[in-house]
Amino acid sequence: MSLIGRGVTGTVYQLNAFIALKKARLGEDEESDHTNEQRIFELLEKYLPIPHLIRCYYRTPKNTFLEFVPNGSVAMLLNKYQHRNTPAFQVLEVTHTLDSQDVHRWMKQLCSAAAGLERVGLSHGDIRPGNMLLDAKQNLILSDLDRGMEIGEEIAVLSEPYGRLLNKEAGAEAGTYGKASARVETFAIGSVYYTLLRGHEPYETESWGRNHFVILGEKFQEKEFPSLNDSAADTIISKCWNGEYQSISELLVEFAGTNRRDDSTSEDREYLRMRQQECKTFVRSGWVDTLERY
């Protein structure tokens, strides 16, 4: 067993070579988000597994047993190649950009996971590099469903540059993030694509002092996006930022073409049964309850 990390809502441990445990962090809001993630996993059990979406093997109150994904997040990978002006966190230099084939594959896999959620009426609600994990074969796994919701629900909060407050063009919804929809998810995916291609987030090379994030939010709200070129990739980003995709499946076609079949994460029932039995054994031992929630 080893501590992997402490997120906003959960503390994550590796239990063995196959299973990670996410424990709800202490606090009413943290426990509420953790419960919501478990609710989303329960809804997903009605359907076939979605490729490139993290698997939940078992749940108990405040404990979620997940597939272990060994190679960290895409955010961690990007950070390796960034020189920053701490504590402002401005990116001063990107020393290495990601391989274009990797970027294309990860974008296809990200869109596949998000489109899979869309097909069953769900929205991830927090797509960003920190929630994009890499497995043993360097394939992408979309994780962290604590902000997941049903399509059409009102969104309480998003984080720029992976979301934007609506401006007066949205009428009554101005000043809010609107409702969970393809517009919201493809916007986040567009910012992810920008980040993977350039090695830093939109406007992350700028520094606007203590009001940096206020200014960032205002720029995105008024659609003052970073400059783009006329490449095919930047055209996709522009369409994402301007809400031109009617569905995530439509965006997926940009990366996968008309052949969207992907069985790379298929697992047989015996494998799942074995993992679930291991989870139950961990619970019966009482050992899980001794791990700190923080």
N, C-alpha and C positions, 0 to 999 in steps of 0.2 A: 504494500500500500504506500502511496506517496501523494502529497498535496500537489495538485496541478496548478491551481490558481484560485483567486477570489474575485468573482465578478460582482456586478452591482447587486444582483439578487440572489446569487448562489455561490457556495464554496464547493469546489470540484476536486475529487480525489480519484486517482487511478486505483482500482481494486485488484485487477489482474490484467492479463494481456488483452482481454476482450471487453471489459466492463469499466465504465467510469461512474462515479456516484456524485450527483449534484444535490447538496443539502441546502435547504432554504436558509438564507442569512437571517440573523436576528433583526426584528423590526416588523411592524404591521404592514408597511408597504411592500417590503421584501417578501414576506410570507404570502401576501395577496398575489404578487406577480408569479411566484412559484406555483401557487395553486392554479393560476390561470394557465400556465404552461402545461400542467398536468391535465387540465380540462381539454386543451387542444390535442394532446396526445390521445386522450380518451376518444375524442371525435375521430381522429385519424385511424383508429383501430377498426372502424367500420369499412375501411377501404383497403385496397392493395397498397403495399409499401410504395412510397414515392422515391424514385431514384435521386440520390444526392441530398436527401433530407435525413438528418440524424435520426437514428432509431432509438426508441424507448423500449427497454426490455421488461421493466417492472416498476411499480410505484407503490409507495406507502406514504402516509402523511409526512410532508416535509422532506421526503427522500425520493429522488428520481434516478433510476438506474438506466444509463445510456450506453450506447456503443462507445468504446474508447477509440478516439481518433488521434494517432500518435505524433503528428508532425506540426502541431501548433496551428496558429491562425495565419491568414494572409496578412493581417496587420503586423504581426511579428516579423514576417518575412520582409515586408516593405521597410520596416523600421531598421533592419540590418543595413540597409543601403542609404540611410538618411543621416546627414549631419544637421543637428538642430541647435538653435539658439535658446538654450535653457536659461531661466524657467519659462520663457515665453512660448517655447515649443514651435517656433517658426522654423520651417525647413530651409536651411541655407544652401544645401547641396544634395543632389541625388547621385550617388557614386556608381550606381548600376541599375539599369532598367530591366524589367522582367522579360523573359523570352516570349516572343510574340505568339508562338504556338501554345505555350502554357496559358497565356492570357486568353486566347481564343477558346481553348478547351474549358477553362474555368468559367468563362462567361456563358458558354453553352450549358455547363453543368448547373451554374447558378440559376439561369433562366429555366432550366428543366425542373429544378426543385420548386421555384416560385410558381411556375405554371401548373405544377402538380397540385400545389395548395389551392391555386385559383380554381382548378377544375372541380374541387370538392367544396367550393364556397368559402375558402379561408384565405386570410392575408397574413403574411409573416409579421409585418409591422416594424421591423428593425434590421433591415438588410444593410450591412456594412462589413468592411474587411475583418473587423474584430469578431464577427459571428460567422465567418467563413473559414472552416477548418480544412486541413490537408491530411489525407489518409496515408497509409504506408506506400501507396503507388502514386502519391502526389495528385490524387483526384480530390475535387472539392466536395465538402460536406457542409450544407447549410445548417447551422445550429441555433440555439437560443430562441425558443418560441414563447418567452414570457410576455411579450407584447403582441402575441398572435390574437387575431380576432376574426369574426365573420365579416365577409364583404358587406359593406353598407353601414357598418357600425361607425359612430363618430370617433375620431382619433383624438385622444387627450394630449399626446405629446409626440414629437419627432425630434431628431437631432440634425441640425444643419451640419454638413452639406448633403445629408442623405434624406432630407425632407425640407419642405418650405411652407411657411405660412402663406395663405392665399391673400391676394390683394383685392382691391375694389372691383376688379373684373369679375370676381366670384360672387358678387352681390351679397346676399345675406350671410354667406359663409366667409366673407372677408375677415381676416384676423384670426382665423382658425386653420387647422390643418385639413379640414374637410372630413370626408368619410373614406373608410378603407376601400380601395379600388385599384384598378390597373394603373390609373394615373399616378397614385402614390408609390406603388411598388416599382413601376418602370422609372420614375424619377430617381429613386434610390439606386436602381441598377445602372442608370446613366452615370451617376456620380462614382459608383464603383468602377465602371469601365474607364472613366477619366483617370481615376486614381491608379489603376493597374497599368495604364499606358504611360503615364508620366512619372510614376513613382511617388506621388504626393497627392493629397486631397485638393479639391478646388480651393484656391486662395490660401493654401497652407504655406506658401512661400511669402505671404504678406504678413505684416505686423501692424496692427492698428491700436496698440496699447491696451489699456484695461477695458476698453470698449470693443475689443476685437470681435467677440462673438455677437454682440449687439449689431455691429456694422455688417458682419457676415449675414446675419439673419435678415437685415433690411435689404441687402443687395439681392439675396435670393428671392425675397418676397416680391421685389420689383423686377424680377427676371434680369438682373444685371449679372449675367453669368460670365465666367472667365472666357477669354477669346478662344475660338475654335478655328480649325482650318477646314478646307474643303475635302478632306479625306473621307473615305467610306466610314471609318471608325468614328470620326468626329460628327459625321452626319447622323449616325445612330445616337450618339450622346445628345445632340441638339434635339432630336425627335423625342428622346426620353424626357429631357428637361422641359420641353414645351407641350407635353401631354399628347403626342400625336399617335401613340399606339393605343388601340382600342382594347387590347388584351395582352397579357404577358406571353401567351402562345404566339401572338403575332410577332412580338419581339424575338422569341426563341427562333423563329424561322430565319432571322438575320444571321444566326450563328450555326444553326443545325440544318438549314435548308428545309426541304419538305420531308426528309427522313428524320423523324424525331424519336425513333425507337432507341431505347437505351436500357439495357438489362445489366449494367455493370455493377449494380448494388443488390442484385437479387440474392435472396438467402432462402434455403430450404427450411421446412418446418422443423426438422430434427435439430438444425443449428439453433433456431430460435428457442426450441424447448430446452436445449442444454443451457443456453444463457439464462433463461428464466429460472431454471432449477438452481443455478449458481447464485442468482440474486436472492432467492428464497432461503438458501443456505446461509448467506451472509446475514439476512434479517434474523433468522432463528438463533444464530450464534450470539446475538445481542451486541456484537462488535460494532455494527453500524451506529448504534446509539451513543457510542463512546467518542465518536469523531466530532470535533469542534465545528460549530456552525458559524461562529464569528459575527 
